[in-house]
Amino acid sequence: MSLIQALLQDMHTIETELSQFESKFGVLSQDFYVAMTRGDLEEFDALDDYRMEFVHWMGLYETWGSFNGKYRQLIDRQPVAMQIKTNLEPSYA
């Protein structure tokens, strides 16, 4: 498995978890993250259940962002067509 494939697999796993938070709280992870970093969600700090979930959600989103950045760096170095061919070998050959 290539590094790109491993990153994609990890990103999809995280996206599944992010989706669960998005469904529960009714906002996209990106919007949640912006609100958290601006301090817009301080009213939830006193509520331990939400605070722990929010910390977990924020950590997942930051990890996904880091993986996405690494993916972008790798895909910029290797043309998409080349990555697809590599992924399909030997059936492509």
N, CA, C and O atoms as a Tinker XYZ file with bonds, in Angstrom:
   372  protein
     1  N      0.854000   -1.181000    0.000000    73     2
     2  CA     0.000000    0.000000    0.000000    64     1     3
     3  C      0.897000    1.239000    0.000000    63     2     4     5
     4  O      1.829000    1.350000    0.796000    81     3
     5  N      0.598000    2.153000   -0.895000    73     3     6
     6  CA     1.389000    3.379000   -0.988000    64     5     7
     7  C      1.032000    4.331000    0.148000    63     6     8     9
     8  O      0.016000    4.159000    0.822000    81     7
     9  N      1.873000    5.326000    0.348000    73     7    10
    10  CA     1.617000    6.331000    1.383000    64     9    11
    11  C      0.318000    7.078000    1.097000    63    10    12    13
    12  O     -0.448000    7.381000    2.011000    81    11
    13  N      0.079000    7.370000   -0.175000    73    11    14
    14  CA    -1.161000    8.063000   -0.543000    64    13    15
    15  C     -2.369000    7.189000   -0.203000    63    14    16    17
    16  O     -3.358000    7.684000    0.339000    81    15
    17  N     -2.298000    5.910000   -0.513000    73    15    18
    18  CA    -3.410000    5.008000   -0.199000    64    17    19
    19  C     -3.647000    4.932000    1.308000    63    18    20    21
    20  O     -4.789000    4.932000    1.766000    81    19
    21  N     -2.561000    4.868000    2.068000    73    19    22
    22  CA    -2.683000    4.804000    3.525000    64    21    23
    23  C     -3.310000    6.081000    4.071000    63    22    24    25
    24  O     -4.169000    6.031000    4.950000    81    23
    25  N     -2.878000    7.224000    3.548000    73    23    26
    26  CA    -3.463000    8.498000    3.978000    64    25    27
    27  C     -4.954000    8.551000    3.657000    63    26    28    29
    28  O     -5.761000    8.962000    4.491000    81    27
    29  N     -5.310000    8.138000    2.457000    73    27    30
    30  CA    -6.726000    8.140000    2.067000    64    29    31
    31  C     -7.558000    7.239000    2.977000    63    30    32    33
    32  O     -8.664000    7.599000    3.379000    81    31
    33  N     -7.023000    6.084000    3.292000    73    31    34
    34  CA    -7.741000    5.160000    4.171000    64    33    35
    35  C     -7.947000    5.799000    5.546000    63    34    36    37
    36  O     -9.046000    5.750000    6.099000    81    35
    37  N     -6.885000    6.397000    6.093000    73    35    38
    38  CA    -6.993000    7.062000    7.395000    64    37    39
    39  C     -7.962000    8.242000    7.339000    63    38    40    41
    40  O     -8.740000    8.454000    8.269000    81    39
    41  N     -7.917000    9.003000    6.259000    73    39    42
    42  CA    -8.812000   10.151000    6.112000    64    41    43
    43  C    -10.271000    9.700000    6.053000    63    42    44    45
    44  O    -11.138000   10.338000    6.650000    81    43
    45  N    -10.547000    8.619000    5.349000    73    43    46
    46  CA   -11.922000    8.110000    5.257000    64    45    47
    47  C    -12.424000    7.629000    6.622000    63    46    48    49
    48  O    -13.587000    7.827000    6.972000    81    47
    49  N    -11.539000    7.005000    7.376000    73    47    50
    50  CA   -11.912000    6.567000    8.724000    64    49    51
    51  C    -12.279000    7.768000    9.590000    63    50    52    53
    52  O    -13.288000    7.750000   10.294000    81    51
    53  N    -11.461000    8.803000    9.532000    73    51    54
    54  CA   -11.729000   10.015000   10.311000    64    53    55
    55  C    -13.001000   10.695000    9.817000    63    54    56    57
    56  O    -13.793000   11.183000   10.622000    81    55
    57  N    -13.203000   10.732000    8.503000    73    55    58
    58  CA   -14.407000   11.366000    7.945000    64    57    59
    59  C    -15.681000   10.691000    8.457000    63    58    60    61
    60  O    -16.698000   11.353000    8.666000    81    59
    61  N    -15.623000    9.384000    8.656000    73    59    62
    62  CA   -16.779000    8.672000    9.205000    64    61    63
    63  C    -17.091000    9.179000   10.611000    63    62    64    65
    64  O    -18.251000    9.414000   10.950000    81    63
    65  N    -16.054000    9.345000   11.421000    73    63    66
    66  CA   -16.259000    9.863000   12.778000    64    65    67
    67  C    -16.727000   11.313000   12.752000    63    66    68    69
    68  O    -17.613000   11.696000   13.515000    81    67
    69  N    -16.132000   12.118000   11.874000    73    67    70
    70  CA   -16.546000   13.519000   11.767000    64    69    71
    71  C    -18.016000   13.609000   11.378000    63    70    72    73
    72  O    -18.754000   14.450000   11.893000    81    71
    73  N    -18.431000   12.747000   10.476000    73    71    74
    74  CA   -19.821000   12.733000   10.020000    64    73    75
    75  C    -20.786000   12.455000   11.172000    63    74    76    77
    76  O    -21.882000   13.014000   11.220000    81    75
    77  N    -20.379000   11.602000   12.084000    73    75    78
    78  CA   -21.223000   11.306000   13.246000    64    77    79
    79  C    -21.406000   12.550000   14.116000    63    78    80    81
    80  O    -22.514000   12.827000   14.575000    81    79
    81  N    -20.334000   13.293000   14.344000    73    79    82
    82  CA   -20.440000   14.544000   15.103000    64    81    83
    83  C    -21.303000   15.558000   14.356000    63    82    84    85
    84  O    -22.131000   16.242000   14.957000    81    83
    85  N    -21.103000   15.651000   13.045000    73    83    86
    86  CA   -21.883000   16.601000   12.244000    64    85    87
    87  C    -23.374000   16.285000   12.312000    63    86    88    89
    88  O    -24.200000   17.192000   12.411000    81    87
    89  N    -23.712000   15.010000   12.259000    73    87    90
    90  CA   -25.122000   14.615000   12.358000    64    89    91
    91  C    -25.683000   14.924000   13.739000    63    90    92    93
    92  O    -26.810000   15.403000   13.864000    81    91
    93  N    -24.908000   14.656000   14.756000    73    91    94
    94  CA   -25.375000   14.872000   16.129000    64    93    95
    95  C    -25.601000   16.348000   16.432000    63    94    96    97
    96  O    -26.606000   16.711000   17.043000    81    95
    97  N    -24.656000   17.210000   16.002000    73    95    98
    98  CA   -24.706000   18.617000   16.385000    64    97    99
    99  C    -25.237000   19.541000   15.286000    63    98   100   101
   100  O    -25.478000   20.721000   15.541000    81    99
   101  N    -25.421000   19.022000   14.073000    73    99   102
   102  CA   -26.071000   19.780000   13.013000    64   101   103
   103  C    -25.234000   20.846000   12.336000    63   102   104   105
   104  O    -25.776000   21.783000   11.750000    81   103
   105  N    -23.907000   20.712000   12.412000    73   103   106
   106  CA   -23.021000   21.647000   11.704000    64   105   107
   107  C    -21.858000   20.863000   11.098000    63   106   108   109
   108  O    -21.475000   19.806000   11.600000    81   107
   109  N    -21.309000   21.397000   10.017000    73   107   110
   110  CA   -20.135000   20.782000    9.412000    64   109   111
   111  C    -18.923000   20.971000   10.316000    63   110   112   113
   112  O    -18.845000   21.937000   11.075000    81   111
   113  N    -17.994000   20.050000   10.227000    73   111   114
   114  CA   -16.799000   20.101000   11.066000    64   113   115
   115  C    -16.008000   21.386000   10.866000    63   114   116   117
   116  O    -15.483000   21.947000   11.827000    81   115
   117  N    -15.920000   21.852000    9.640000    73   115   118
   118  CA   -15.175000   23.086000    9.371000    64   117   119
   119  C    -15.800000   24.264000   10.121000    63   118   120   121
   120  O    -15.084000   25.079000   10.704000    81   119
   121  N    -17.129000   24.358000   10.109000    73   119   122
   122  CA   -17.812000   25.446000   10.810000    64   121   123
   123  C    -17.653000   25.312000   12.320000    63   122   124   125
   124  O    -17.459000   26.306000   13.019000    81   123
   125  N    -17.735000   24.089000   12.817000    73   123   126
   126  CA   -17.506000   23.835000   14.236000    64   125   127
   127  C    -16.102000   24.280000   14.628000    63   126   128   129
   128  O    -15.918000   24.947000   15.646000    81   127
   129  N    -15.112000   23.909000   13.817000    73   127   130
   130  CA   -13.718000   24.225000   14.123000    64   129   131
   131  C    -13.498000   25.736000   14.180000    63   130   132   133
   132  O    -12.825000   26.238000   15.081000    81   131
   133  N    -14.060000   26.444000   13.229000    73   131   134
   134  CA   -13.931000   27.905000   13.216000    64   133   135
   135  C    -14.556000   28.494000   14.479000    63   134   136   137
   136  O    -13.967000   29.367000   15.117000    81   135
   137  N    -15.743000   28.019000   14.835000    73   135   138
   138  CA   -16.418000   28.521000   16.039000    64   137   139
   139  C    -15.603000   28.213000   17.292000    63   138   140   141
   140  O    -15.510000   29.050000   18.190000    81   139
   141  N    -15.017000   27.031000   17.361000    73   139   142
   142  CA   -14.200000   26.663000   18.523000    64   141   143
   143  C    -12.968000   27.548000   18.634000    63   142   144   145
   144  O    -12.643000   28.038000   19.715000    81   143
   145  N    -12.288000   27.750000   17.522000    73   143   146
   146  CA   -11.052000   28.530000   17.577000    64   145   147
   147  C    -11.317000   30.006000   17.838000    63   146   148   149
   148  O    -10.439000   30.709000   18.337000    81   147
   149  N    -12.509000   30.484000   17.510000    73   147   150
   150  CA   -12.881000   31.876000   17.804000    64   149   151
   151  C    -13.405000   32.041000   19.225000    63   150   152   153
   152  O    -13.571000   33.164000   19.700000    81   151
   153  N    -13.662000   30.940000   19.895000    73   151   154
   154  CA   -14.198000   31.009000   21.249000    64   153   155
   155  C    -15.702000   31.171000   21.299000    63   154   156   157
   156  O    -16.254000   31.543000   22.335000    81   155
   157  N    -16.372000   30.896000   20.191000    73   155   158
   158  CA   -17.828000   31.066000   20.121000    64   157   159
   159  C    -18.603000   30.009000   20.908000    63   158   160   161
   160  O    -19.809000   30.155000   21.108000    81   159
   161  N    -17.936000   28.958000   21.351000    73   159   162
   162  CA   -18.637000   27.864000   22.023000    64   161   163
   163  C    -18.299000   27.782000   23.510000    63   162   164   165
   164  O    -18.460000   26.730000   24.128000    81   163
   165  N    -17.834000   28.883000   24.078000    73   163   166
   166  CA   -17.446000   28.897000   25.491000    64   165   167
   167  C    -18.598000   28.528000   26.419000    63   166   168   169
   168  O    -18.363000   28.000000   27.506000    81   167
   169  N    -19.819000   28.791000   26.016000    73   167   170
   170  CA   -20.977000   28.476000   26.868000    64   169   171
   171  C    -21.099000   26.980000   27.147000    63   170   172   173
   172  O    -21.770000   26.583000   28.100000    81   171
   173  N    -20.463000   26.156000   26.334000    73   171   174
   174  CA   -20.506000   24.710000   26.532000    64   173   175
   175  C    -19.391000   24.213000   27.453000    63   174   176   177
   176  O    -19.375000   23.037000   27.817000    81   175
   177  N    -18.454000   25.097000   27.837000    73   175   178
   178  CA   -17.319000   24.690000   28.666000    64   177   179
   179  C    -17.742000   24.094000   30.003000    63   178   180   181
   180  O    -17.075000   23.197000   30.521000    81   179
   181  N    -18.823000   24.574000   30.555000    73   179   182
   182  CA   -19.284000   24.078000   31.853000    64   181   183
   183  C    -19.964000   22.715000   31.752000    63   182   184   185
   184  O    -20.188000   22.059000   32.770000    81   183
   185  N    -20.286000   22.297000   30.568000    73   183   186
   186  CA   -20.982000   21.025000   30.360000    64   185   187
   187  C    -19.962000   19.951000   29.982000    63   186   188   189
   188  O    -19.544000   19.857000   28.828000    81   187
   189  N    -19.570000   19.147000   30.961000    73   187   190
   190  CA   -18.488000   18.187000   30.759000    64   189   191
   191  C    -18.704000   17.259000   29.573000    63   190   192   193
   192  O    -17.762000   16.980000   28.830000    81   191
   193  N    -19.931000   16.775000   29.383000    73   191   194
   194  CA   -20.183000   15.850000   28.275000    64   193   195
   195  C    -19.856000   16.490000   26.932000    63   194   196   197
   196  O    -19.184000   15.887000   26.094000    81   195
   197  N    -20.326000   17.691000   26.739000    73   195   198
   198  CA   -20.077000   18.374000   25.470000    64   197   199
   199  C    -18.616000   18.770000   25.331000    63   198   200   201
   200  O    -18.040000   18.663000   24.248000    81   199
   201  N    -18.019000   19.222000   26.416000    73   199   202
   202  CA   -16.618000   19.653000   26.349000    64   201   203
   203  C    -15.737000   18.507000   25.863000    63   202   204   205
   204  O    -14.894000   18.700000   24.987000    81   203
   205  N    -15.927000   17.321000   26.426000    73   203   206
   206  CA   -15.110000   16.176000   26.026000    64   205   207
   207  C    -15.368000   15.795000   24.561000    63   206   208   209
   208  O    -14.439000   15.478000   23.819000    81   207
   209  N    -16.618000   15.832000   24.168000    73   207   210
   210  CA   -16.932000   15.532000   22.766000    64   209   211
   211  C    -16.328000   16.579000   21.841000    63   210   212   213
   212  O    -15.796000   16.244000   20.782000    81   211
   213  N    -16.408000   17.841000   22.236000    73   211   214
   214  CA   -15.870000   18.913000   21.406000    64   213   215
   215  C    -14.353000   18.802000   21.271000    63   214   216   217
   216  O    -13.803000   19.034000   20.194000    81   215
   217  N    -13.680000   18.449000   22.364000    73   215   218
   218  CA   -12.225000   18.273000   22.304000    64   217   219
   219  C    -11.886000   17.130000   21.349000    63   218   220   221
   220  O    -10.958000   17.240000   20.548000    81   219
   221  N    -12.633000   16.043000   21.436000    73   219   222
   222  CA   -12.404000   14.900000   20.543000    64   221   223
   223  C    -12.670000   15.286000   19.087000    63   222   224   225
   224  O    -11.876000   14.966000   18.202000    81   223
   225  N    -13.784000   15.970000   18.843000    73   223   226
   226  CA   -14.156000   16.408000   17.491000    64   225   227
   227  C    -13.085000   17.325000   16.919000    63   226   228   229
   228  O    -12.678000   17.177000   15.767000    81   227
   229  N    -12.634000   18.271000   17.732000    73   227   230
   230  CA   -11.618000   19.212000   17.269000    64   229   231
   231  C    -10.317000   18.479000   16.928000    63   230   232   233
   232  O     -9.676000   18.777000   15.920000    81   231
   233  N     -9.935000   17.520000   17.774000    73   231   234
   234  CA    -8.730000   16.740000   17.509000    64   233   235
   235  C     -8.834000   15.933000   16.229000    63   234   236   237
   236  O     -7.880000   15.860000   15.454000    81   235
   237  N     -9.989000   15.327000   16.009000    73   235   238
   238  CA   -10.200000   14.579000   14.766000    64   237   239
   239  C    -10.085000   15.486000   13.551000    63   238   240   241
   240  O     -9.459000   15.132000   12.551000    81   239
   241  N    -10.699000   16.664000   13.650000    73   239   242
   242  CA   -10.673000   17.587000   12.515000    64   241   243
   243  C     -9.249000   18.065000   12.241000    63   242   244   245
   244  O     -8.842000   18.171000   11.084000    81   243
   245  N     -8.489000   18.356000   13.299000    73   243   246
   246  CA    -7.100000   18.782000   13.112000    64   245   247
   247  C     -6.258000   17.661000   12.509000    63   246   248   249
   248  O     -5.407000   17.911000   11.655000    81   247
   249  N     -6.493000   16.435000   12.948000    73   247   250
   250  CA    -5.772000   15.292000   12.383000    64   249   251
   251  C     -6.127000   15.116000   10.914000    63   250   252   253
   252  O     -5.247000   14.895000   10.082000    81   251
   253  N     -7.417000   15.212000   10.593000    73   251   254
   254  CA    -7.841000   15.112000    9.196000    64   253   255
   255  C     -7.170000   16.210000    8.363000    63   254   256   257
   256  O     -6.707000   15.953000    7.252000    81   255
   257  N     -7.121000   17.416000    8.895000    73   255   258
   258  CA    -6.482000   18.522000    8.182000    64   257   259
   259  C     -5.003000   18.272000    7.938000    63   258   260   261
   260  O     -4.481000   18.592000    6.870000    81   259
   261  N     -4.336000   17.705000    8.920000    73   259   262
   262  CA    -2.922000   17.370000    8.768000    64   261   263
   263  C     -2.729000   16.308000    7.688000    63   262   264   265
   264  O     -1.848000   16.431000    6.837000    81   263
   265  N     -3.555000   15.271000    7.729000    73   263   266
   266  CA    -3.478000   14.227000    6.707000    64   265   267
   267  C     -3.801000   14.783000    5.325000    63   266   268   269
   268  O     -3.162000   14.413000    4.340000    81   267
   269  N     -4.779000   15.658000    5.250000    73   267   270
   270  CA    -5.143000   16.264000    3.972000    64   269   271
   271  C     -3.980000   17.089000    3.420000    63   270   272   273
   272  O     -3.713000   17.064000    2.219000    81   271
   273  N     -3.295000   17.813000    4.292000    73   271   274
   274  CA    -2.127000   18.580000    3.861000    64   273   275
   275  C     -1.028000   17.684000    3.315000    63   274   276   277
   276  O     -0.415000   17.994000    2.293000    81   275
   277  N     -0.777000   16.561000    4.003000    73   275   278
   278  CA     0.228000   15.607000    3.531000    64   277   279
   279  C     -0.188000   15.003000    2.190000    63   278   280   281
   280  O      0.634000   14.843000    1.288000    81   279
   281  N     -1.468000   14.671000    2.073000    73   279   282
   282  CA    -1.982000   14.139000    0.809000    64   281   283
   283  C     -1.756000   15.144000   -0.316000    63   282   284   285
   284  O     -1.281000   14.778000   -1.391000    81   283
   285  N     -2.092000   16.398000   -0.073000    73   283   286
   286  CA    -1.930000   17.446000   -1.092000    64   285   287
   287  C     -0.470000   17.566000   -1.515000    63   286   288   289
   288  O     -0.181000   17.702000   -2.704000    81   287
   289  N      0.443000   17.517000   -0.563000    73   287   290
   290  CA     1.869000   17.592000   -0.896000    64   289   291
   291  C      2.283000   16.429000   -1.786000    63   290   292   293
   292  O      2.995000   16.614000   -2.773000    81   291
   293  N      1.837000   15.243000   -1.436000    73   291   294
   294  CA     2.204000   14.060000   -2.218000    64   293   295
   295  C      1.580000   14.079000   -3.604000    63   294   296   297
   296  O      2.245000   13.743000   -4.584000    81   295
   297  N      0.333000   14.459000   -3.701000    73   295   298
   298  CA    -0.361000   14.428000   -4.990000    64   297   299
   299  C      0.158000   15.532000   -5.905000    63   298   300   301
   300  O      0.102000   15.400000   -7.128000    81   299
   301  N      0.661000   16.619000   -5.324000    73   299   302
   302  CA     1.256000   17.686000   -6.134000    64   301   303
   303  C      2.578000   17.247000   -6.750000    63   302   304   305
   304  O      2.976000   17.757000   -7.797000    81   303
   305  N      3.260000   16.301000   -6.103000    73   303   306
   306  CA     4.540000   15.810000   -6.615000    64   305   307
   307  C      4.368000   14.744000   -7.690000    63   306   308   309
   308  O      5.253000   14.534000   -8.520000    81   307
   309  N      3.232000   14.081000   -7.666000    73   307   310
   310  CA     2.982000   12.990000   -8.608000    64   309   311
   311  C      1.674000   13.269000   -9.329000    63   310   312   313
   312  O      0.634000   13.402000   -8.683000    81   311
   313  N      1.704000   13.359000  -10.650000    73   311   314
   314  CA     0.468000   13.621000  -11.386000    64   313   315
   315  C     -0.618000   12.603000  -11.031000    63   314   316   317
   316  O     -0.329000   11.436000  -10.769000    81   315
   317  N     -1.848000   13.056000  -11.026000    73   315   318
   318  CA    -2.982000   12.202000  -10.665000    64   317   319
   319  C     -3.044000   10.973000  -11.570000    63   318   320   321
   320  O     -3.294000    9.866000  -11.093000    81   319
   321  N     -2.819000   11.159000  -12.866000    73   319   322
   322  CA    -2.859000   10.023000  -13.795000    64   321   323
   323  C     -1.835000    8.959000  -13.399000    63   322   324   325
   324  O     -2.115000    7.762000  -13.471000    81   323
   325  N     -0.649000    9.403000  -12.981000    73   323   326
   326  CA     0.389000    8.458000  -12.568000    64   325   327
   327  C     -0.042000    7.711000  -11.301000    63   326   328   329
   328  O      0.190000    6.508000  -11.183000    81   327
   329  N     -0.661000    8.410000  -10.366000    73   327   330
   330  CA    -1.135000    7.765000   -9.139000    64   329   331
   331  C     -2.195000    6.712000   -9.457000    63   330   332   333
   332  O     -2.185000    5.621000   -8.887000    81   331
   333  N     -3.100000    7.042000  -10.360000    73   331   334
   334  CA    -4.153000    6.088000  -10.732000    64   333   335
   335  C     -3.541000    4.854000  -11.388000    63   334   336   337
   336  O     -3.920000    3.727000  -11.072000    81   335
   337  N     -2.598000    5.069000  -12.300000    73   335   338
   338  CA    -1.942000    3.933000  -12.961000    64   337   339
   339  C     -1.222000    3.058000  -11.941000    63   338   340   341
   340  O     -1.315000    1.832000  -11.994000    81   339
   341  N     -0.505000    3.687000  -11.013000    73   339   342
   342  CA     0.217000    2.950000   -9.984000    64   341   343
   343  C     -0.749000    2.139000   -9.133000    63   342   344   345
   344  O     -0.462000    0.999000   -8.768000    81   343
   345  N     -1.875000    2.725000   -8.825000    73   343   346
   346  CA    -2.867000    2.057000   -7.987000    64   345   347
   347  C     -3.513000    0.877000   -8.713000    63   346   348   349
   348  O     -3.897000   -0.104000   -8.076000    81   347
   349  N     -3.635000    0.964000  -10.032000    73   347   350
   350  CA    -4.288000   -0.085000  -10.813000    64   349   351
   351  C     -3.350000   -1.203000  -11.245000    63   350   352   353
   352  O     -3.816000   -2.278000  -11.622000    81   351
   353  N     -2.054000   -0.980000  -11.199000    73   351   354
   354  CA    -1.112000   -2.017000  -11.614000    64   353   355
   355  C     -1.259000   -3.226000  -10.719000    63   354   356   357
   356  O     -1.495000   -3.052000   -9.524000    81   355
   357  N     -1.134000   -4.436000  -11.220000    73   355   358
   358  CA    -0.737000   -4.792000  -12.574000    64   357   359
   359  C     -1.903000   -4.909000  -13.551000    63   358   360   361
   360  O     -1.682000   -5.174000  -14.733000    81   359
   361  N     -3.125000   -4.719000  -13.093000    73   359   362
   362  CA    -4.262000   -4.897000  -13.997000    64   361   363
   363  C     -4.276000   -3.878000  -15.123000    63   362   364   365
   364  O     -4.860000   -4.137000  -16.176000    81   363
   365  N     -3.637000   -2.709000  -14.926000    73   363   366
   366  CA    -3.613000   -1.667000  -15.946000    64   365   367
   367  C     -2.638000   -2.015000  -17.062000    63   366   368   369
   368  O     -2.866000   -1.670000  -18.221000    81   367
   369  N     -1.570000   -2.686000  -16.720000    73   367   370
   370  CA    -0.494000   -2.963000  -17.682000    64   369   371
   371  C     -0.892000   -3.919000  -18.762000    63   370   372
   372  O     -0.084000   -4.237000  -19.634000    81   371
